[in-house]
């Protein structure tokens, strides 16, 4: 069945009245599978190993240090703020579901309880799970997600088969398709019974609520922010990450890029694409034609065009020095070594959040915002891009001159052989 049809059904299901405790999820299973998938990924990103990697590897990336920040506390605060924002968005989705619960008054007030827990650490409902309980729930949710998405595929297949059956006229093909349809319907029946489709609306909502609380508790422990209920943090990045005032509100302000950054200028994604194009051209300068150069130039904002013209002034038209060409290749390789990962991360980060990529189960994020160009200093980034363009200009002309020279030598050799 087409995705649009399912989305219409989901909207109708969400807009219906409150449900009883025994009501099954039905078509809402697909939306909730998406929520579960995000919760699973967010929890996994907070494992001891991932947090250690974040502190000792991710924030130490050369590109991050060069054009984003050289301060550990600031970078870790950005990572914390993004994770808190992610859990806040998930909590908002859970809140819209919890308002439809009739049996559990605690769930009906989920949004207030969540905000209070974030700011005070109080958990009167006892929703925070210990590590073992959360890991057990994680396995359960992972199985639900897998079965629910398999159900969606099988229901699509049944819909396609039923549609195809209407068009057939040959008896043998009709019988074969009917048999195939029968087995797919049996599979759909099995999957409905074992996936989220026939789970209780209220019990699943409670599972989501407890997961959100537990993840928020984990973030507070790991990053040493806000009041916590119990236990020391596994990793204390810095005391400077501790905030005052409403936790979620104060941390969300950190995600607003400063005026000097590409994020504030609205250039982060554009520069990400630009750097990747330049990278491809540097790897294969002999394949770059005049039209491609003009297209690249058209991508440049005025600030880079001005600096590029200044750098190229007085360079000359000859580019026949192989030693200089080799030096430029080494220099460009070093720049791309630290700049390219941030550009690729920018594209990944953005694509993961696009509507086309999300569909029913949004792809889990593999990069954090500070690892992209979003918080990169605009002046430093543009200086690096300009240097790439100057170097590309030289090796491109060098390749053309070498190719022209080789062609001329080959042409002269043929003439010499024919005259001899």
N, C-alpha and C positions, 0 to 999 in steps of 0.2 A: 504494500500500500504506500502511496506517495507520502513523503514527509509532511507536506502541507496539510494533508487530510488529518494526520495524527495531531499536528499542532492545533488545528481547529477543535478537535475533540478534547485536547488537553485544556484549552482555554475555557471550553464549556464546562468541563469537569471542575476546574478551579472556581468558576463563577457560581457554582451551585451552592445550596445551603449547607449548613453544618452537617457533619456525618456522625453516625453512631459508632460506637467502639467496634462493632462487628462488621462494619462496612469494609469491603475489600478495595484495594487501590484501583484495579482495573486499568484504564488507559493512563492514569496518573503514574503508573509504574515506570514509564519511560522518563518522565521528568525527574522522578525521585532517583532513578538509577544514575542520572547525570549528577545530581547532588552528592550521591554516595561516592561516585568516582572522584569528585573533587575533594571530598573529605578524606578519602583514602590517601590520595596523593599528598595532601597537606600534612597529614599525620606522618607519613613516611619521610617527608622532607625535614621533619623535626627529630629524626632519629639521632642518637649520639654520634654516629659516624658522619652523618650529613652536616651536623652542627660543627663538628671538629673541622671538616673539610671547608665549611663556610669561613671559619675564622682563620684557618691557616693556609688555605689555597685560594678560594674565590676572591677574597678581599686583597690578595697579594698579586693578582694578575697585573702584568706590567702596564697594560692599557688603562686599567682602572686607576692605577697609581699615577700615571702620566697626565691624564686629562679629566679624571673624575675627582678623586681626592686621595690624599696620602695619609688621612687620619682614620685609624682603625675604628674609633668610637663612632664617627660619623657614618661610615660605611655599614657598620653593624646596626646602627640605628635605622638606616634606610631599609635594611633587610627585615628588621623587626617590624617596622611600620608597614611594609608591603604584606607581610604575613598576617598582621593584625587586620589590614584592610581586606584581605582575602577571606578571613574568618568572619568579618563583619558582614560581607556580602552574602556569604553562605547562611549566616544567622538570619539575615533578612528574608531569605527564601524559606527557611524553616519556620519563621514567624508567620508567613502568609498561610502556611499549612496548619500550624498549630491553632490558629484562630477558628478553624473549622471543627476542632475537637470538642465534644460535648461532655465526655466522661471525666476528663482530667482537668481540673481548674488550674493546675499548675501550668499545663501546656497552653491553656488559653492566654496566660500572662507571660508567655515565653519571652517576648521582646523586653518587657520590664525586668524580668529576672536576669536576662542576659546582660543588659546594661548595668544593673546593680552588681552583678558578679564581676564584671570587668572593672568597676570602680572601687568595689569594697572587698572583693574576694569571698563574699558570703554566698553560700550554696544551700539554702534551706530545703530544697527539694532533693538534695543528695544526688545530683545528676553527674558529678565528676566521677569518672571511673578510674580505678588503678590501672597500672600498666598492663597487667595480665588480662584484666577484663576488657580493656580497649583492644588489645591484640586479638582476643577472641571475637569481639564484635567486628573487627576489621576483616577477619576471614569470612565471617558470615556475610558482611556487606559485599565483599569481593565476589563471593559466589552468587549473590543476588544480582549483581551488576552483569556478570557473565551470562547467567541464565536469561535475564530480562532482555539483553541485547540480542541473544540468540532467538528469543521469542519474536522480537521485532522482525528479524530477518525471515523467520519461518512464516510469519503472518504476511509479509511482503510476497513471499513465494506462493502462498495459497491464493492471494489476490491475483497474482499474475497468471497462475494456472487456471483459475476460474474465468478470468478474462479470455485466456487463450482457448478454453473449452468451448466458449460461445461461438468462436469463429470456425471450428473444425466441422467438416462434413463427412470425412471418411470414417467408417465405423471402427476399424482397427485402431486408428490413432486416437479416437474418442475413448475407447476402452483403456488404452495404455495411459492416457492422460488422467482418466478417472481413478485408476489404481494409484498413480503417483500422487494425485490430489488427496486420496484417502490417507496415505501414509504421512503426508505432510500435516494433515489435520490432526492425526493422532499425535504427532510430535508437538503441535501447538497445544493440544490438550494437556500433554505431560508438562510442558514448559509453563503453562499458566498455573498449574497446580504447585509447581516447585519454585517459581520465580516470585518477583514482587507482585505480580498481577493479582494473586489471591491472598496476599498478606493483609492483615488488619491495618486499616488506615491509621488508627490511633497508636498501635504498637510500633509501627514503622516511624511515625512522627516522633515518638518518644526516643527511639533508637537514634534518630538524627539529632534530636535535642541534646541527648547525653554525649554524643560524639562531638558536637560543637563546643559544649562546655569543657570537655576534656582536652580538646585541642587548644582552646584559649588558655586553659590552665598550664598546658605544656609550654606555650609561647611565653607566658609570664615567668615561668620557672627558668626556662633556657636563657632568656634575654634579661632576666632580673628587672622586669618592669612591673609596676603596679603591685597591689597587695596580693599575696598568694595564701592558700589555705595551709599548706604543709610542705615540709621537705625542702632541702637545698636544691639549687639549680644544678643541672649536670654540667653546664658550661656557663661561666659568668664572663661575657665578653667585656663588659666595662660597667662600672658604677654610673658612668655618665649617661648611660642609656635610660636610666630611671627617669620617669616623667612625673610631673605633678598635674593635678586636675584630672578631668575625664580622660581615661586612658585612650579610648578609640579616637576621640576628637583631637587630642593633642598629638597623637602619632600620625593621623591623616595629614596634618599640616606639613609634616616632614616630606611628604610625597609631592608637594608643590615645588617644581624646579625653580632655582634662583634665577634672577634676571640674566646672568652671564652664561646660561647653559643653552644647549641645543633644544632641550625640552621646552624651555620658556619661549624660544624663538620659533618653535614649531618646525624645526629643521631636522630633528633626530632621525625620523624614518627616511626622509629624502637623502640625507647624508649617508645613511646606511646603504641605500641602494646605489648611490654614487660611488662609494668606496668599493663595493663589490664589482661594479662595472670596471672601474680602474684596475682592480686586482686581476680580472680576467684579461684585460688588455696587456698588462705588464707580463703576464705569463706567456702570452702568445702575441707579441707585438707585430710579427710578420703577417698575422691574419687580420690586422686592423686596417681597414680601408679609409679613404677620405670621408665617406659618408658617416662612418662610425665615429670618427674624430669630431665631425661637426655635431653629431647627436650628443656626444659627450660634452662638448662645449656648451650646447644649449641647456644642459642640466645644471650648469654652474650658476650660482647666485652672483650678483654683482660684486659682492665683497671679495670673492675668490677670483673673479675675472680681473679685478684691479690688481690684486697681489700677484697673480700669475703673469700679467703683462709686465709688471715691474721686474719680476725675477727673470723673464725671458729677454728683457731688453739688453742688447749688446752681446747676446750669446753667439750670434753669427749663424750662418746657414750650413756650415760644414759640420758633420758629425761622424768623422771617419776614424776616430781614435779608439782602437779596441780596448786599450787599457782603461781609458775613461769610461767606456761603455760597461766594462766589467765592474768598475767602482760604483757606477750608478746602479747596476743590478744588485750588488751587495747592499747598498744603502736602501734601496726600495724594499728588498727582502726583509730587512730589519724593521722598517717602519710598518710594513704589512703584518709582520710577526706579532706586533702588539695592538695595532689598530683594527685589523681585519676581524679578530674574534668579537670585538664589541659591535662591529657593523653587522655581522651575521647574527649575533644575539639579538640585535634590535629587530631584525626581520622576523626571527623566531618568536620573540616576545609579542610582536604585533600580530603575527598571523595566528597565534594561539587564541587571540581574543577576537578575531574577526568572526562574523556571523556564519560565513560559509564553512569555516573550520569547526565550529562548535557543534552544530546539528544536535543530535540527541545526547551524545557523550562528548563534551568538550575535551580536547586534548590537554593533558596535564602539562603545566608549565615546567620547563627544564632550566629556565634562567630567571634570575631576579633582575629587577629594573636597574640596579646600580651596575650590573654587568653589561649594560647596553650603552648607547650614546645619549640616552635621555638626560642624564645629569652631567654629561661631558661639557667641559669648558669650550665655548664657541671659538674663541680666538686661537686656542691651542689646537683644536681639531682642524680648523681651516688652514692653519700653518702647515700641519702634517699633510693635508690633502694637496695643498699647493706644491709641497715638495715632491709628492708622488707624481703630480702632473708635469713638473719640470723634468724629472727623471724619465717619465714615460715619453715625453717629447724627444729627449735625446736618443734613447734606445730605439724608438720608432724610426727616427731619421737615420740612425746608424744601420738598422736592418735594411732599410730601403736603399741606402747607398751601397751596402755590401751586396745586396741582390742585383742592383744595377751594374755594379762593377763585375760581378760574376757573369751576368748576362752578356756584358760587352766583351769580356775575355772569351767566352764561348763563341760569340758571334765572330770575333776576329780569327779564332782558331779555325772555324769552319771555312771562312774565306781564304785563310792561308792554305788549308788542305785542298780546297777546290781549285785554287790557282796553281798549286803545285802539281 
